[in-house]
């Protein structure tokens, strides 16, 4: 099991706070990547604020990673 440290919004419009979760076991088709940095773009802000009405929380935003 891999413990993941991230930042997450606990609810809509909230500030990001440290969040740790268990990612589960890696499957044969999975790879583990160490992320050094992650960018937040405007679509991530929209998801944090639930502007599109389908976000679920806690929400770990960010999809522009360097690692």
N, C-alpha and C positions, 0 to 999 in steps of 0.2 A: 504494500500500500504506500502511496505517495501522499505526503501532506503538502498541500499547496498553500503558499502565503501570497495573498493578493490584497487588493483594496476593493471594497464593495459598497454600494449604496444600500442601506438597510430598508429604505422605503423611498417612494417617489420624492424627488427634489432634495433628498438628504445629501450631506457632505459624505465623501468617501471615507471609510474607516478600515483599519486593518482587519482582515478576514482570513481565516484559515479553514481549509476543508480537505476532506479525503477524496482524492481522485479515483480511488479504486485500483485494482490490479491492471497492469498493461496487458492487452490482448496481443496475439501474434501479429496483427496488422497495425499496431500502434507504435509510435516512437515517443520517447521522452525528450523534451527540449528544455534546456535551461534558459529562461528569459532574463536578460539583464536589464532591459528597459522596455516600456510599453507606452505608446502614444495614445492620447484620447482625442478623437475628432468630434465634429459637430453631431454626427449621427449617434455617437456614444452618449453625448449630453442629452439628446432627445430621448434615448432609451432610459437614462437615469431619471429624467423628469416624466417618463411615461406619456410623452406627447402623442404617441401613436396608439396608445391604449392596450398594448399587449405585453408590457414588461412584467416580469415576475421578480420578486425580491427574496433574499438579497441578490443584487445584480452586480456581477463582476464585469465591468466595461473594459474596452480596449481590444483592438485587433491588429494594431500596427506594432509588432514586436521586433526586438533585436536580441539575439542570443546565440 
